[in-house]
Amino acid sequence: MKVNYRQTSKAIIGFLFTAVLLHLAFKKVDIRIVYDSLTQVRLTYIGLSISFFFMSLLCRALLWKKILCGNEKAIFYSLFKSIVIGQMGNNILPFRAGELLRVHSLSRRDPLCQYK
């Protein structure tokens, strides 16, 4: 089995970068206060919000399938993944640049779904 050193080094650098940033973010946080706050959270509301969020993503994927692909056979999973990637990009990048990520991801994943 061959080891891909480039991917391995990227993963190690990513984990180290994440660890350093998490350390800086939580350096002056009292863990007991965070734990006490987390014990008061109502998990029912969190579960409901997560389920509604995924339902909205599924509805968006169905909408994109209808708008972009028409009657052609498109892979629903690739549409859903593109929607999730775009949503992540909108949360991280400025100026709703996640929309560009969504289109780019969709064009790479499913060649049947192209803008008409």
N, CA, C and O atoms as a GROMACS GRO file, in nm:
protein
  464
    1MET      N    1   0.084  -0.117   0.000
    1MET     CA    2   0.000   0.000   0.000
    1MET      C    3   0.089   0.124   0.000
    1MET      O    4   0.176   0.140   0.085
    2LYS      N    5   0.065   0.212  -0.097
    2LYS     CA    6   0.145   0.334  -0.109
    2LYS      C    7   0.087   0.445  -0.023
    2LYS      O    8  -0.035   0.461  -0.012
    3VAL      N    9   0.175   0.519   0.037
    3VAL     CA   10   0.134   0.632   0.119
    3VAL      C   11   0.149   0.759   0.035
    3VAL      O   12   0.254   0.784  -0.023
    4ASN      N   13   0.042   0.837   0.029
    4ASN     CA   14   0.046   0.963  -0.043
    4ASN      C   15   0.094   1.070   0.056
    4ASN      O   16   0.017   1.118   0.139
    5TYR      N   17   0.222   1.106   0.044
    5TYR     CA   18   0.282   1.199   0.140
    5TYR      C   19   0.223   1.339   0.130
    5TYR      O   20   0.218   1.412   0.229
    6ARG      N   21   0.180   1.377   0.012
    6ARG     CA   22   0.124   1.510  -0.004
    6ARG      C   23  -0.008   1.523   0.072
    6ARG      O   24  -0.029   1.621   0.143
    7GLN      N   25  -0.095   1.425   0.058
    7GLN     CA   26  -0.222   1.429   0.130
    7GLN      C   27  -0.200   1.415   0.280
    7GLN      O   28  -0.267   1.481   0.360
    8THR      N   29  -0.106   1.328   0.319
    8THR     CA   30  -0.078   1.310   0.461
    8THR      C   31  -0.025   1.438   0.523
    8THR      O   32  -0.065   1.476   0.633
    9SER      N   33   0.066   1.505   0.452
    9SER     CA   34   0.120   1.630   0.507
    9SER      C   35   0.013   1.738   0.513
    9SER      O   36   0.011   1.817   0.608
   10LYS      N   37  -0.076   1.744   0.414
   10LYS     CA   38  -0.186   1.841   0.419
   10LYS      C   39  -0.277   1.814   0.539
   10LYS      O   40  -0.320   1.907   0.607
   11ALA      N   41  -0.306   1.687   0.565
   11ALA     CA   42  -0.393   1.652   0.678
   11ALA      C   43  -0.326   1.688   0.811
   11ALA      O   44  -0.392   1.741   0.901
   12ILE      N   45  -0.197   1.661   0.823
   12ILE     CA   46  -0.125   1.693   0.947
   12ILE      C   47  -0.121   1.844   0.968
   12ILE      O   48  -0.143   1.891   1.079
   13ILE      N   49  -0.093   1.919   0.863
   13ILE     CA   50  -0.090   2.065   0.874
   13ILE      C   51  -0.228   2.118   0.911
   13ILE      O   52  -0.240   2.211   0.992
   14GLY      N   53  -0.332   2.061   0.853
   14GLY     CA   54  -0.469   2.103   0.885
   14GLY      C   55  -0.504   2.076   1.031
   14GLY      O   56  -0.564   2.161   1.097
   15PHE      N   57  -0.467   1.958   1.082
   15PHE     CA   58  -0.494   1.926   1.222
   15PHE      C   59  -0.415   2.017   1.316
   15PHE      O   60  -0.468   2.062   1.417
   16LEU      N   61  -0.289   2.043   1.284
   16LEU     CA   62  -0.208   2.132   1.368
   16LEU      C   63  -0.264   2.273   1.369
   16LEU      O   64  -0.273   2.337   1.474
   17PHE      N   65  -0.303   2.322   1.252
   17PHE     CA   66  -0.362   2.456   1.240
   17PHE      C   67  -0.490   2.465   1.321
   17PHE      O   68  -0.513   2.563   1.391
   18THR      N   69  -0.574   2.362   1.312
   18THR     CA   70  -0.699   2.359   1.388
   18THR      C   71  -0.672   2.356   1.537
   18THR      O   72  -0.739   2.425   1.614
   19ALA      N   73  -0.574   2.276   1.579
   19ALA     CA   74  -0.542   2.266   1.722
   19ALA      C   75  -0.491   2.400   1.776
   19ALA      O   76  -0.529   2.441   1.886
   20VAL      N   77  -0.407   2.468   1.700
   20VAL     CA   78  -0.355   2.598   1.745
   20VAL      C   79  -0.469   2.700   1.756
   20VAL      O   80  -0.477   2.773   1.854
   21LEU      N   81  -0.556   2.704   1.656
   21LEU     CA   82  -0.667   2.800   1.660
   21LEU      C   83  -0.765   2.768   1.772
   21LEU      O   84  -0.817   2.860   1.836
   22LEU      N   85  -0.792   2.640   1.796
   22LEU     CA   86  -0.880   2.604   1.908
   22LEU      C   87  -0.818   2.641   2.041
   22LEU      O   88  -0.887   2.687   2.132
   23HIS      N   89  -0.687   2.622   2.054
   23HIS     CA   90  -0.618   2.662   2.176
   23HIS      C   91  -0.629   2.812   2.198
   23HIS      O   92  -0.657   2.857   2.309
   24LEU      N   93  -0.607   2.890   2.093
   24LEU     CA   94  -0.618   3.035   2.105
   24LEU      C   95  -0.761   3.080   2.136
   24LEU      O   96  -0.782   3.175   2.210
   25ALA      N   97  -0.859   3.011   2.078
   25ALA     CA   98  -0.998   3.049   2.099
   25ALA      C   99  -1.045   3.019   2.241
   25ALA      O  100  -1.123   3.095   2.298
   26PHE      N  101  -0.998   2.908   2.299
   26PHE     CA  102  -1.046   2.866   2.430
   26PHE      C  103  -0.944   2.884   2.542
   26PHE      O  104  -0.957   2.823   2.648
   27LYS      N  105  -0.844   2.967   2.519
   27LYS     CA  106  -0.737   2.984   2.618
   27LYS      C  107  -0.789   3.042   2.749
   27LYS      O  108  -0.747   2.999   2.856
   28LYS      N  109  -0.877   3.139   2.743
   28LYS     CA  110  -0.924   3.207   2.863
   28LYS      C  111  -1.068   3.170   2.900
   28LYS      O  112  -1.136   3.247   2.968
   29VAL      N  113  -1.113   3.054   2.856
   29VAL     CA  114  -1.249   3.011   2.883
   29VAL      C  115  -1.248   2.915   3.002
   29VAL      O  116  -1.168   2.822   3.008
   30ASP      N  117  -1.339   2.941   3.097
   30ASP     CA  118  -1.353   2.851   3.211
   30ASP      C  119  -1.441   2.733   3.170
   30ASP      O  120  -1.558   2.750   3.138
   31ILE      N  121  -1.384   2.615   3.172
   31ILE     CA  122  -1.454   2.495   3.125
   31ILE      C  123  -1.576   2.464   3.212
   31ILE      O  124  -1.676   2.413   3.160
   32ARG      N  125  -1.569   2.492   3.341
   32ARG     CA  126  -1.684   2.464   3.428
   32ARG      C  127  -1.806   2.546   3.390
   32ARG      O  128  -1.918   2.497   3.395
   33ILE      N  129  -1.785   2.671   3.352
   33ILE     CA  130  -1.897   2.756   3.310
   33ILE      C  131  -1.956   2.704   3.180
   33ILE      O  132  -2.078   2.702   3.164
   34VAL      N  133  -1.870   2.662   3.087
   34VAL     CA  134  -1.918   2.606   2.961
   34VAL      C  135  -1.998   2.478   2.987
   34VAL      O  136  -2.104   2.458   2.928
   35TYR      N  137  -1.947   2.391   3.075
   35TYR     CA  138  -2.017   2.267   3.108
   35TYR      C  139  -2.153   2.295   3.172
   35TYR      O  140  -2.253   2.232   3.137
   36ASP      N  141  -2.156   2.390   3.265
   36ASP     CA  142  -2.284   2.425   3.329
   36ASP      C  143  -2.384   2.480   3.227
   36ASP      O  144  -2.503   2.450   3.234
   37SER      N  145  -2.337   2.558   3.133
   37SER     CA  146  -2.425   2.612   3.029
   37SER      C  147  -2.476   2.501   2.938
   37SER      O  148  -2.593   2.502   2.899
   38LEU      N  149  -2.390   2.407   2.904
   38LEU     CA  150  -2.432   2.298   2.815
   38LEU      C  151  -2.530   2.202   2.882
   38LEU      O  152  -2.610   2.140   2.814
   39THR      N  153  -2.524   2.191   3.013
   39THR     CA  154  -2.620   2.102   3.081
   39THR      C  155  -2.761   2.162   3.083
   39THR      O  156  -2.858   2.090   3.105
   40GLN      N  157  -2.773   2.293   3.061
   40GLN     CA  158  -2.904   2.358   3.061
   40GLN      C  159  -2.967   2.365   2.923
   40GLN      O  160  -3.078   2.416   2.908
   41VAL      N  161  -2.899   2.315   2.822
   41VAL     CA  162  -2.949   2.321   2.685
   41VAL      C  163  -3.062   2.219   2.667
   41VAL      O  164  -3.054   2.107   2.716
   42ARG      N  165  -3.166   2.260   2.597
   42ARG     CA  166  -3.276   2.168   2.565
   42ARG      C  167  -3.246   2.102   2.430
   42ARG      O  168  -3.251   2.165   2.325
   43LEU      N  169  -3.214   1.974   2.436
   43LEU     CA  170  -3.174   1.900   2.317
   43LEU      C  171  -3.289   1.882   2.218
   43LEU      O  172  -3.265   1.859   2.099
   44THR      N  173  -3.412   1.892   2.265
   44THR     CA  174  -3.527   1.878   2.176
   44THR      C  175  -3.526   1.988   2.070
   44THR      O  176  -3.547   1.962   1.952
   45TYR      N  177  -3.500   2.110   2.114
   45TYR     CA  178  -3.498   2.223   2.020
   45TYR      C  179  -3.381   2.214   1.923
   45TYR      O  180  -3.394   2.249   1.806
   46ILE      N  181  -3.269   2.167   1.971
   46ILE     CA  182  -3.152   2.151   1.882
   46ILE      C  183  -3.181   2.044   1.778
   46ILE      O  184  -3.151   2.062   1.660
   47GLY      N  185  -3.240   1.933   1.821
   47GLY     CA  186  -3.276   1.826   1.727
   47GLY      C  187  -3.377   1.872   1.624
   47GLY      O  188  -3.366   1.839   1.506
   48LEU      N  189  -3.477   1.947   1.668
   48LEU     CA  190  -3.576   2.001   1.575
   48LEU      C  191  -3.513   2.096   1.474
   48LEU      O  192  -3.543   2.090   1.355
   49SER      N  193  -3.426   2.183   1.521
   49SER     CA  194  -3.365   2.279   1.429
   49SER      C  195  -3.275   2.209   1.328
   49SER      O  196  -3.272   2.248   1.211
   50ILE      N  197  -3.202   2.107   1.371
   50ILE     CA  198  -3.116   2.033   1.277
   50ILE      C  199  -3.202   1.959   1.175
   50ILE      O  200  -3.168   1.956   1.057
   51SER      N  201  -3.311   1.898   1.220
   51SER     CA  202  -3.396   1.825   1.125
   51SER      C  203  -3.462   1.921   1.026
   51SER      O  204  -3.472   1.888   0.907
   52PHE      N  205  -3.507   2.038   1.071
   52PHE     CA  206  -3.564   2.135   0.978
   52PHE      C  207  -3.460   2.187   0.880
   52PHE      O  208  -3.491   2.212   0.764
   53PHE      N  209  -3.338   2.204   0.927
   53PHE     CA  210  -3.231   2.250   0.839
   53PHE      C  211  -3.206   2.148   0.728
   53PHE      O  212  -3.193   2.185   0.611
   54PHE      N  213  -3.198   2.020   0.763
   54PHE     CA  214  -3.175   1.918   0.660
   54PHE      C  215  -3.295   1.902   0.568
   54PHE      O  216  -3.280   1.872   0.450
   55MET      N  217  -3.415   1.922   0.621
   55MET     CA  218  -3.533   1.918   0.535
   55MET      C  219  -3.529   2.032   0.434
   55MET      O  220  -3.567   2.013   0.318
   56SER      N  221  -3.483   2.150   0.476
   56SER     CA  222  -3.473   2.262   0.382
   56SER      C  223  -3.367   2.235   0.277
   56SER      O  224  -3.383   2.273   0.161
   57LEU      N  225  -3.258   2.168   0.316
   57LEU     CA  226  -3.155   2.132   0.217
   57LEU      C  227  -3.209   2.032   0.116
   57LEU      O  228  -3.180   2.042  -0.003
   58LEU      N  229  -3.286   1.936   0.163
   58LEU     CA  230  -3.347   1.839   0.072
   58LEU      C  231  -3.444   1.906  -0.024
   58LEU      O  232  -3.447   1.875  -0.143
   59CYS      N  233  -3.525   2.000   0.027
   59CYS     CA  234  -3.618   2.073  -0.061
   59CYS      C  235  -3.543   2.157  -0.164
   59CYS      O  236  -3.584   2.165  -0.280
   60ARG      N  237  -3.432   2.218  -0.122
   60ARG     CA  238  -3.352   2.295  -0.217
   60ARG      C  239  -3.292   2.206  -0.325
   60ARG      O  240  -3.285   2.245  -0.441
   61ALA      N  241  -3.247   2.086  -0.285
   61ALA     CA  242  -3.191   1.994  -0.383
   61ALA      C  243  -3.298   1.951  -0.483
   61ALA      O  244  -3.270   1.940  -0.602
   62LEU      N  245  -3.419   1.926  -0.436
   62LEU     CA  246  -3.528   1.892  -0.528
   62LEU      C  247  -3.559   2.007  -0.621
   62LEU      O  248  -3.584   1.987  -0.740
   63LEU      N  249  -3.558   2.128  -0.568
   63LEU     CA  250  -3.583   2.247  -0.650
   63LEU      C  251  -3.475   2.262  -0.758
   63LEU      O  252  -3.507   2.290  -0.874
   64TRP      N  253  -3.349   2.245  -0.720
   64TRP     CA  254  -3.241   2.256  -0.818
   64TRP      C  255  -3.252   2.147  -0.923
   64TRP      O  256  -3.223   2.170  -1.041
   65LYS      N  257  -3.293   2.028  -0.881
   65LYS     CA  258  -3.308   1.920  -0.979
   65LYS      C  259  -3.415   1.956  -1.082
   65LYS      O  260  -3.398   1.932  -1.201
   66LYS      N  261  -3.523   2.014  -1.036
   66LYS     CA  262  -3.632   2.052  -1.126
   66LYS      C  263  -3.592   2.168  -1.216
   66LYS      O  264  -3.621   2.165  -1.336
   67ILE      N  265  -3.525   2.269  -1.161
   67ILE     CA  266  -3.490   2.388  -1.238
   67ILE      C  267  -3.376   2.360  -1.336
   67ILE      O  268  -3.386   2.392  -1.454
   68LEU      N  269  -3.267   2.302  -1.286
   68LEU     CA  270  -3.147   2.288  -1.368
   68LEU      C  271  -3.150   2.167  -1.461
   68LEU      O  272  -3.103   2.174  -1.574
   69CYS      N  273  -3.206   2.059  -1.414
   69CYS     CA  274  -3.193   1.935  -1.488
   69CYS      C  275  -3.318   1.897  -1.565
   69CYS      O  276  -3.312   1.812  -1.654
   70GLY      N  277  -3.429   1.957  -1.534
   70GLY     CA  278  -3.552   1.926  -1.606
   70GLY      C  279  -3.590   1.780  -1.593
   70GLY      O  280  -3.601   1.727  -1.482
   71ASN      N  281  -3.609   1.716  -1.705
   71ASN     CA  282  -3.649   1.576  -1.705
   71ASN      C  283  -3.531   1.480  -1.716
   71ASN      O  284  -3.549   1.358  -1.714
   72GLU      N  285  -3.411   1.534  -1.728
   72GLU     CA  286  -3.294   1.447  -1.738
   72GLU      C  287  -3.271   1.376  -1.606
   72GLU      O  288  -3.312   1.423  -1.500
   73LYS      N  289  -3.203   1.262  -1.616
   73LYS     CA  290  -3.173   1.187  -1.496
   73LYS      C  291  -3.050   1.247  -1.429
   73LYS      O  292  -2.938   1.233  -1.479
   74ALA      N  293  -3.071   1.311  -1.320
   74ALA     CA  294  -2.960   1.369  -1.243
   74ALA      C  295  -2.946   1.293  -1.112
   74ALA      O  296  -3.044   1.241  -1.058
   75ILE      N  297  -2.827   1.287  -1.064
   75ILE     CA  298  -2.802   1.218  -0.940
   75ILE      C  299  -2.840   1.312  -0.825
   75ILE      O  300  -2.779   1.418  -0.808
   76PHE      N  301  -2.940   1.273  -0.747
   76PHE     CA  302  -2.990   1.357  -0.640
   76PHE      C  303  -2.884   1.379  -0.534
   76PHE      O  304  -2.875   1.487  -0.477
   77TYR      N  305  -2.802   1.276  -0.507
   77TYR     CA  306  -2.699   1.287  -0.404
   77TYR      C  307  -2.596   1.394  -0.440
   77TYR      O  308  -2.550   1.467  -0.353
   78SER      N  309  -2.560   1.404  -0.568
   78SER     CA  310  -2.464   1.506  -0.608
   78SER      C  311  -2.525   1.646  -0.595
   78SER      O  312  -2.456   1.741  -0.559
   79LEU      N  313  -2.654   1.658  -0.623
   79LEU     CA  314  -2.721   1.786  -0.602
   79LEU      C  315  -2.724   1.824  -0.454
   79LEU      O  316  -2.698   1.939  -0.418
   80PHE      N  317  -2.754   1.727  -0.371
   80PHE     CA  318  -2.759   1.753  -0.227
   80PHE      C  319  -2.621   1.794  -0.174
   80PHE      O  320  -2.610   1.888  -0.095
   81LYS      N  321  -2.517   1.725  -0.218
   81LYS     CA  322  -2.381   1.760  -0.175
   81LYS      C  323  -2.343   1.900  -0.221
   81LYS      O  324  -2.277   1.973  -0.147
   82SER      N  325  -2.382   1.937  -0.340
   82SER     CA  326  -2.352   2.071  -0.389
   82SER      C  327  -2.425   2.177  -0.308
   82SER      O  328  -2.370   2.284  -0.281
   83ILE      N  329  -2.549   2.149  -0.269
   83ILE     CA  330  -2.625   2.243  -0.186
   83ILE      C  331  -2.556   2.261  -0.051
   83ILE      O  332  -2.543   2.373  -0.002
   84VAL      N  333  -2.511   2.151   0.008
   84VAL     CA  334  -2.444   2.158   0.138
   84VAL      C  335  -2.312   2.235   0.127
   84VAL      O  336  -2.280   2.315   0.214
   85ILE      N  337  -2.236   2.212   0.021
   85ILE     CA  338  -2.111   2.284  -0.001
   85ILE      C  339  -2.137   2.433  -0.017
   85ILE      O  340  -2.065   2.515   0.040
   86GLY      N  341  -2.239   2.469  -0.092
   86GLY     CA  342  -2.273   2.609  -0.109
   86GLY      C  343  -2.317   2.674   0.021
   86GLY      O  344  -2.282   2.789   0.047
   87GLN      N  345  -2.392   2.602   0.102
   87GLN     CA  346  -2.436   2.655   0.231
   87GLN      C  347  -2.316   2.678   0.322
   87GLN      O  348  -2.309   2.780   0.391
   88MET      N  349  -2.222   2.584   0.323
   88MET     CA  350  -2.101   2.600   0.402
   88MET      C  351  -2.022   2.721   0.354
   88MET      O  352  -1.970   2.798   0.435
   89GLY      N  353  -2.013   2.738   0.223
   89GLY     CA  354  -1.941   2.852   0.168
   89GLY      C  355  -2.008   2.984   0.204
   89GLY      O  356  -1.939   3.082   0.230
   90ASN      N  357  -2.140   2.987   0.204
   90ASN     CA  358  -2.211   3.109   0.243
   90ASN      C  359  -2.188   3.145   0.389
   90ASN      O  360  -2.188   3.262   0.425
   91ASN      N  361  -2.168   3.044   0.473
   91ASN     CA  362  -2.143   3.070   0.615
   91ASN      C  363  -2.000   3.116   0.640
   91ASN      O  364  -1.975   3.188   0.737
   92ILE      N  365  -1.906   3.077   0.556
   92ILE     CA  366  -1.765   3.106   0.579
   92ILE      C  367  -1.717   3.224   0.496
   92ILE      O  368  -1.648   3.312   0.547
   93LEU      N  369  -1.752   3.226   0.369
   93LEU     CA  370  -1.699   3.326   0.276
   93LEU      C  371  -1.787   3.450   0.269
   93LEU      O  372  -1.908   3.441   0.292
   94PRO      N  373  -1.728   3.566   0.240
   94PRO     CA  374  -1.809   3.688   0.228
   94PRO      C  375  -1.881   3.697   0.094
   94PRO      O  376  -1.848   3.625   0.000
   95PHE      N  377  -1.979   3.785   0.088
   95PHE     CA  378  -2.052   3.817  -0.035
   95PHE      C  379  -2.120   3.697  -0.099
   95PHE      O  380  -2.130   3.688  -0.221
   96ARG      N  381  -2.167   3.604  -0.017
   96ARG     CA  382  -2.238   3.485  -0.065
   96ARG      C  383  -2.160   3.412  -0.174
   96ARG      O  384  -2.217   3.369  -0.275
   97ALA      N  385  -2.031   3.400  -0.154
   97ALA     CA  386  -1.946   3.331  -0.250
   97ALA      C  387  -1.973   3.180  -0.251
   97ALA      O  388  -1.923   3.109  -0.338
   98GLY      N  389  -2.051   3.133  -0.157
   98GLY     CA  390  -2.089   2.992  -0.156
   98GLY      C  391  -2.172   2.953  -0.277
   98GLY      O  392  -2.174   2.837  -0.317
   99GLU      N  393  -2.240   3.051  -0.336
   99GLU     CA  394  -2.317   3.022  -0.457
   99GLU      C  395  -2.224   2.982  -0.571
   99GLU      O  396  -2.257   2.894  -0.650
  100LEU      N  397  -2.108   3.045  -0.578
  100LEU     CA  398  -2.010   3.005  -0.680
  100LEU      C  399  -1.954   2.866  -0.651
  100LEU      O  400  -1.933   2.787  -0.743
  101LEU      N  401  -1.931   2.838  -0.524
  101LEU     CA  402  -1.886   2.703  -0.487
  101LEU      C  403  -1.990   2.598  -0.524
  101LEU      O  404  -1.956   2.489  -0.570
  102ARG      N  405  -2.116   2.632  -0.502
  102ARG     CA  406  -2.224   2.539  -0.533
  102ARG      C  407  -2.228   2.505  -0.681
  102ARG      O  408  -2.238   2.389  -0.719
  103VAL      N  409  -2.219   2.607  -0.765
  103VAL     CA  410  -2.223   2.585  -0.910
  103VAL      C  411  -2.101   2.508  -0.956
  103VAL      O  412  -2.111   2.417  -1.039
  104HIS      N  413  -1.984   2.545  -0.902
  104HIS     CA  414  -1.861   2.475  -0.940
  104HIS      C  415  -1.866   2.328  -0.898
  104HIS      O  416  -1.828   2.239  -0.974
  105SER      N  417  -1.913   2.303  -0.777
  105SER     CA  418  -1.923   2.166  -0.728
  105SER      C  419  -2.021   2.084  -0.811
  105SER      O  420  -1.995   1.968  -0.843
  106LEU      N  421  -2.131   2.144  -0.845
  106LEU     CA  422  -2.232   2.073  -0.924
  106LEU      C  423  -2.182   2.042  -1.064
  106LEU      O  424  -2.208   1.934  -1.117
  107SER      N  425  -2.110   2.136  -1.124
  107SER     CA  426  -2.060   2.112  -1.259
  107SER      C  427  -1.952   2.004  -1.261
  107SER      O  428  -1.936   1.935  -1.361
  108ARG      N  429  -1.879   1.988  -1.152
  108ARG     CA  430  -1.776   1.884  -1.145
  108ARG      C  431  -1.835   1.748  -1.112
  108ARG      O  432  -1.785   1.646  -1.159
  109ARG      N  433  -1.942   1.746  -1.033
  109ARG     CA  434  -1.998   1.619  -0.986
  109ARG      C  435  -2.094   1.556  -1.086
  109ARG      O  436  -2.094   1.434  -1.102
  110ASP      N  437  -2.174   1.636  -1.151
  110ASP     CA  438  -2.280   1.582  -1.236
  110ASP      C  439  -2.280   1.654  -1.370
  110ASP      O  440  -2.336   1.763  -1.380
  111PRO      N  441  -2.218   1.596  -1.471
  111PRO     CA  442  -2.214   1.664  -1.600
  111PRO      C  443  -2.350   1.674  -1.668
  111PRO      O  444  -2.366   1.752  -1.762
  112LEU      N  445  -2.449   1.596  -1.623
  112LEU     CA  446  -2.582   1.605  -1.683
  112LEU      C  447  -2.652   1.734  -1.644
  112LEU      O  448  -2.736   1.784  -1.718
  113CYS      N  449  -2.619   1.786  -1.528
  113CYS     CA  450  -2.684   1.908  -1.479
  113CYS      C  451  -2.596   2.028  -1.512
  113CYS      O  452  -2.498   2.055  -1.443
  114GLN      N  453  -2.629   2.096  -1.614
  114GLN     CA  454  -2.558   2.216  -1.655
  114GLN      C  455  -2.660   2.328  -1.670
  114GLN      O  456  -2.779   2.302  -1.690
  115TYR      N  457  -2.613   2.452  -1.662
  115TYR     CA  458  -2.703   2.563  -1.685
  115TYR      C  459  -2.752   2.560  -1.830
  115TYR      O  460  -2.676   2.530  -1.923
  116LYS      N  461  -2.878   2.591  -1.848
  116LYS     CA  462  -2.935   2.590  -1.983
  116LYS      C  463  -2.961   2.731  -2.029
  116LYS      O  464  -3.009   2.751  -2.140
   0.00000   0.00000   0.00000
